[in-house]
Amino acid sequence: MEVFHTIAQAAAGAPAAVACGYFDGLHIGHAAVVGRAVQRAKEEGLCAGVFTFTRAGGSPERKTGAGEIVTEADKYAILDAWGVQRVLAPDFSEFHNLEPEEFFDEVLVRRMGARVVCCGADFRFGRAAAGGAALLEKLCASRGVALEIVPEVLCGGVRVSSTRIRELLAAGDVKEAGRLLGRAFGYRLTVVHGKRLGRTIDSPTINQRFPKSFVRLRHGVYAAAAVVDGALLPAVANIGLRPTVEQTDAVNSETYIIGFSGDLYGRQIEVRLLEFLRDEQKFASVDALRARIQADARASVPIAGAYIEKTGK
């Protein structure tokens, strides 16, 4: 899959079916839009493309505290797995002043090679988000581009949205968040050195630090699974400030991969959160911490085992 981070980088593309949107969570609603573009591309012999964007430069409508549900690297990995062949993902600041017609002609048609455009009904484009579905339909018709507005996806009668997923994650409801995402919620972060206390209490853990831009998670202990060298292993993860070991302002993921003892320092390891077990707490002694970790591991094993058996990867 080709990924271009600036509009200038993207030479005039091969004819394509292009899915358009921010796709900040890559949830089942986003999958419906991208999936239609991929399907149209297969049916019509086109390249499967995605126009999305990043927000490093900020944007007028960005909501305060709307953290990342997926990291940028994971976003591209998921799109690749969905069958996307070409992604244009400039920073919002690069194109937000383009008039709707200019954005359509220069970005979608010239750079992306759009012959088919797929988007949700709420897709906006152009300066001050002036372009909507009606203008997009008019532009597509006048330029000979097919348009497919993909219906919103409902779950339990409620529209699937990244906002709803963020609310669920903040409440610790990773099971429901996973249902809306269409996959277990997880993160792939670099393993860093910690206090190595886990090794002294027979529960070696991997430590990972969340970037400040990441979505807010409920602090506590989760039944989890970790991906190591392609294998899915049962685990238990503590998300929080590590009050027993070292109080810190940085939010950490501390994961005990059950039955694993290898060296993972410096590697990017994926951890998937399956079910919230309990709130984070401070223990009076290392012995109390050891006993609790083992109890958490016992609680996690059947949950992780069922997930691994069902998923297999």
C-alpha positions as CSV (number, residue, x, y, z in Angstrom):
1,M,0.0,0.0,0.0
2,E,1.3,3.4,-1.0
3,V,1.0,6.3,1.6
4,F,1.5,9.9,0.7
5,H,1.7,12.5,3.5
6,T,1.5,15.7,1.3
7,I,-0.7,16.5,-1.7
8,A,2.4,17.5,-3.7
9,Q,3.9,14.0,-3.0
10,A,1.0,12.3,-4.7
11,A,1.6,12.3,-8.5
12,A,-1.5,12.0,-10.7
13,G,-2.9,8.6,-9.7
14,A,-4.3,5.7,-11.6
15,P,-8.1,5.7,-12.0
16,A,-9.5,4.9,-8.5
17,A,-12.5,4.4,-6.3
18,V,-11.8,6.7,-3.4
19,A,-13.2,6.6,0.1
20,C,-13.1,10.0,1.8
21,G,-13.2,10.8,5.5
22,Y,-11.2,11.5,8.6
23,F,-11.6,7.8,9.7
24,D,-10.2,8.5,13.1
25,G,-11.4,5.3,14.7
26,L,-11.6,2.9,11.8
27,H,-14.8,1.5,13.3
28,I,-17.5,-0.5,11.6
29,G,-19.1,2.6,10.1
30,H,-15.8,3.6,8.6
31,A,-15.2,0.0,7.4
32,A,-18.5,0.3,5.5
33,V,-17.3,3.4,3.6
34,V,-13.9,2.0,2.8
35,G,-15.3,-1.4,2.0
36,R,-17.6,0.0,-0.6
37,A,-14.6,1.8,-2.3
38,V,-12.6,-1.4,-2.3
39,Q,-15.5,-3.4,-3.7
40,R,-16.2,-0.8,-6.4
41,A,-12.5,-0.9,-7.3
42,K,-12.6,-4.6,-7.7
43,E,-15.8,-4.5,-9.8
44,E,-14.6,-1.8,-12.1
45,G,-10.9,-2.5,-12.4
46,L,-9.8,0.6,-10.4
47,C,-7.3,1.3,-7.7
48,A,-8.7,1.3,-4.2
49,G,-7.8,4.6,-2.6
50,V,-8.5,6.5,0.6
51,F,-8.3,10.2,1.2
52,T,-7.9,11.0,4.9
53,F,-5.8,13.5,6.9
54,T,-3.9,14.1,10.0
55,R,-4.3,16.9,12.5
56,A,-0.7,17.8,13.6
57,G,-1.4,21.4,12.5
58,G,-4.7,21.5,14.3
59,S,-8.1,22.5,12.8
60,P,-10.9,24.9,13.8
61,E,-13.4,22.2,14.5
62,R,-11.2,19.8,16.5
63,K,-12.8,18.8,19.8
64,T,-10.7,19.3,22.9
65,G,-9.6,16.0,24.3
66,A,-10.6,13.9,21.3
67,G,-7.7,11.5,21.6
68,E,-6.5,9.0,19.0
69,I,-8.3,5.7,19.0
70,V,-5.7,4.3,16.7
71,T,-2.1,5.5,16.2
72,E,-1.2,6.7,12.7
73,A,0.9,3.5,12.0
74,D,-2.0,1.2,13.1
75,K,-4.4,3.2,10.9
76,Y,-2.4,2.4,7.8
77,A,-1.9,-1.2,8.8
78,I,-5.7,-1.6,9.2
79,L,-6.4,0.1,5.8
80,D,-3.9,-2.2,4.2
81,A,-5.6,-5.2,5.7
82,W,-8.9,-3.9,4.3
83,G,-7.5,-4.0,0.8
84,V,-6.7,-0.3,0.3
85,Q,-3.9,0.2,-2.3
86,R,-3.3,4.0,-2.1
87,V,-3.7,6.5,0.7
88,L,-3.3,10.3,0.6
89,A,-3.1,11.6,4.2
90,P,-1.9,15.2,4.3
91,D,-2.1,17.4,7.4
92,F,-5.4,19.3,7.6
93,S,-3.5,22.6,7.4
94,E,-2.3,21.8,3.9
95,F,-5.8,21.9,2.3
96,H,-8.3,23.4,4.7
97,N,-8.3,26.8,2.8
98,L,-9.1,25.2,-0.6
99,E,-12.5,26.0,-2.0
100,P,-14.7,22.9,-2.4
101,E,-14.4,22.9,-6.2
102,E,-10.6,23.2,-6.0
103,F,-10.4,20.4,-3.4
104,F,-12.5,18.2,-5.6
105,D,-10.6,18.8,-8.8
106,E,-7.0,19.1,-7.5
107,V,-7.1,16.5,-4.7
108,L,-9.7,13.9,-5.5
109,V,-9.7,13.9,-9.3
110,R,-6.1,14.9,-10.2
111,R,-4.1,13.5,-7.3
112,M,-6.2,10.6,-6.3
113,G,-7.5,9.8,-9.8
114,A,-11.1,9.5,-8.5
115,R,-13.6,7.9,-10.9
116,V,-15.8,6.8,-8.0
117,V,-16.1,8.6,-4.6
118,C,-17.5,6.9,-1.5
119,C,-18.3,8.8,1.7
120,G,-20.7,9.0,4.6
121,A,-23.7,11.4,4.5
122,D,-21.9,13.8,6.9
123,F,-18.7,14.2,4.8
124,R,-17.7,17.9,4.5
125,F,-15.0,19.4,2.4
126,G,-13.5,22.7,1.3
127,R,-12.9,25.9,3.1
128,A,-15.0,26.3,6.3
129,A,-16.5,22.8,5.5
130,A,-18.6,24.5,2.9
131,G,-19.1,21.4,0.7
132,G,-21.6,18.8,1.7
133,A,-23.4,15.9,0.0
134,A,-25.5,18.1,-2.3
135,L,-22.4,20.0,-3.7
136,L,-20.5,16.7,-4.0
137,E,-23.3,15.2,-6.0
138,K,-23.3,18.2,-8.3
139,L,-19.5,18.1,-8.8
140,C,-19.4,14.4,-9.4
141,A,-22.1,14.6,-12.0
142,S,-20.4,17.5,-13.9
143,R,-17.0,15.7,-13.9
144,G,-18.2,12.2,-14.8
145,V,-17.4,10.8,-11.4
146,A,-19.7,8.2,-9.8
147,L,-20.8,9.0,-6.2
148,E,-21.9,6.5,-3.5
149,I,-23.2,7.9,-0.2
150,V,-22.8,5.0,2.2
151,P,-25.6,4.8,4.9
152,E,-24.6,5.2,8.5
153,V,-24.1,2.1,10.5
154,L,-26.3,1.6,13.6
155,C,-25.6,-0.6,16.6
156,G,-28.4,-1.1,19.0
157,G,-30.3,1.6,17.2
158,V,-27.5,4.1,17.8
159,R,-25.2,5.5,15.2
160,V,-21.7,4.2,15.4
161,S,-19.3,7.0,16.0
162,S,-15.7,7.7,17.3
163,T,-17.2,9.9,20.0
164,R,-19.3,7.0,21.3
165,I,-16.2,4.7,21.3
166,R,-14.2,7.3,23.2
167,E,-16.9,7.5,25.9
168,L,-16.9,3.7,26.2
169,L,-13.1,3.6,26.6
170,A,-13.1,6.3,29.2
171,A,-15.7,4.2,31.1
172,G,-13.6,1.0,30.7
173,D,-16.2,-0.7,28.5
174,V,-13.7,-2.2,26.1
175,K,-16.0,-5.0,25.1
176,E,-18.7,-2.7,23.7
177,A,-16.0,-0.5,22.2
178,G,-14.6,-3.6,20.5
179,R,-18.0,-4.4,19.1
180,L,-18.3,-0.9,17.5
181,L,-14.7,-1.1,16.2
182,G,-15.3,-4.6,14.7
183,R,-12.1,-5.8,16.5
184,A,-10.7,-5.8,20.0
185,F,-9.5,-2.4,21.1
186,G,-5.7,-2.4,21.3
187,Y,-2.5,-0.5,20.8
188,R,1.0,-1.2,19.4
189,L,3.7,0.7,21.4
190,T,7.4,0.4,22.1
191,V,8.4,-1.6,25.1
192,V,10.5,0.6,27.5
193,H,12.5,-0.1,30.6
194,G,10.6,0.1,33.9
195,K,11.6,-0.7,37.5
196,R,11.8,-4.4,36.8
197,L,9.8,-5.1,39.9
198,G,7.7,-7.7,38.1
199,R,10.7,-10.0,37.7
200,T,11.3,-10.0,41.5
201,I,7.7,-11.1,42.1
202,D,7.5,-13.8,39.4
203,S,5.3,-11.7,37.2
204,P,7.6,-10.0,34.6
205,T,5.8,-7.2,32.8
206,I,6.4,-5.1,29.7
207,N,6.1,-1.4,30.1
208,Q,4.7,0.9,27.4
209,R,4.0,4.6,27.5
210,F,1.0,6.1,25.8
211,P,1.5,9.3,23.7
212,K,-0.3,12.4,25.1
213,S,-2.4,12.4,21.9
214,F,-3.9,8.9,22.7
215,V,-7.5,8.4,23.7
216,R,-8.2,8.5,27.5
217,L,-8.7,5.0,29.0
218,R,-10.2,4.1,32.3
219,H,-7.3,3.4,34.7
220,G,-7.4,-0.2,36.0
221,V,-6.7,-3.8,35.2
222,Y,-7.9,-5.5,32.1
223,A,-8.0,-9.1,30.8
224,A,-5.9,-8.8,27.7
225,A,-4.0,-10.6,24.9
226,A,-0.6,-9.7,23.5
227,V,0.8,-10.4,20.0
228,V,4.4,-11.6,20.2
229,D,6.1,-12.8,17.0
230,G,2.7,-13.4,15.4
231,A,1.4,-15.5,18.3
232,L,-1.6,-14.3,20.4
233,L,-0.9,-14.9,24.1
234,P,-3.0,-14.4,27.2
235,A,-2.1,-11.4,29.3
236,V,-3.3,-9.0,32.0
237,A,-2.7,-5.3,31.6
238,N,-2.7,-2.4,34.1
239,I,-3.4,1.0,32.6
240,G,-2.6,3.9,34.8
241,L,0.0,5.7,36.9
242,R,1.6,2.7,38.7
243,P,0.9,4.0,42.3
244,T,2.4,1.1,44.1
245,V,5.7,1.2,42.2
246,E,6.3,4.8,41.2
247,Q,3.7,7.6,41.0
248,T,4.0,9.4,37.7
249,D,2.0,11.8,35.5
250,A,2.6,9.6,32.4
251,V,-0.1,7.0,31.6
252,N,1.5,3.6,31.3
253,S,0.5,0.2,30.1
254,E,2.1,-2.5,32.2
255,T,1.3,-6.0,30.9
256,Y,2.1,-9.4,32.3
257,I,2.2,-11.8,29.4
258,I,1.2,-15.1,31.0
259,G,3.7,-17.8,30.4
260,F,6.2,-15.6,28.4
261,S,9.6,-14.7,29.7
262,G,11.5,-13.4,26.6
263,D,13.2,-10.0,26.2
264,L,11.0,-7.5,24.3
265,Y,12.7,-4.2,25.1
266,G,12.7,-1.8,22.2
267,R,10.2,-3.8,20.2
268,Q,6.7,-2.7,19.2
269,I,4.2,-5.0,20.9
270,E,0.5,-5.0,20.3
271,V,-1.7,-5.4,23.4
272,R,-5.5,-5.9,23.0
273,L,-7.8,-5.1,26.0
274,L,-10.6,-7.6,26.3
275,E,-12.5,-6.9,29.5
276,F,-12.2,-4.5,32.5
277,L,-11.4,-6.4,35.7
278,R,-11.0,-3.8,38.4
279,D,-9.8,-0.3,39.2
280,E,-6.2,0.6,39.7
281,Q,-5.1,0.5,43.3
282,K,-2.1,1.1,45.6
283,F,-0.9,-1.9,47.6
284,A,0.6,-1.8,51.0
285,S,3.3,-4.3,50.2
286,V,5.1,-6.0,47.4
287,D,3.6,-9.3,48.6
288,A,0.1,-7.9,48.3
289,L,0.9,-6.7,44.8
290,R,2.2,-10.2,43.9
291,A,-0.9,-11.9,45.1
292,R,-3.2,-9.5,43.3
293,I,-1.3,-9.9,40.0
294,Q,-1.6,-13.6,40.2
295,A,-5.3,-13.4,41.0
296,D,-5.8,-11.0,38.0
297,A,-3.9,-13.4,35.8
298,R,-6.2,-16.3,36.9
299,A,-9.2,-14.1,36.1
300,S,-7.8,-13.2,32.7
301,V,-6.9,-16.6,31.4
302,P,-10.4,-17.9,30.6
303,I,-11.3,-14.6,29.0
304,A,-8.2,-14.4,26.9
305,G,-8.3,-18.1,26.1
306,A,-11.8,-17.8,24.7
307,Y,-10.8,-14.7,22.6
308,I,-7.7,-16.5,21.3
309,E,-9.7,-19.6,20.4
310,K,-12.3,-17.6,18.6
311,T,-9.9,-15.2,16.8
312,G,-6.9,-17.3,16.2
313,K,-4.7,-14.3,15.4
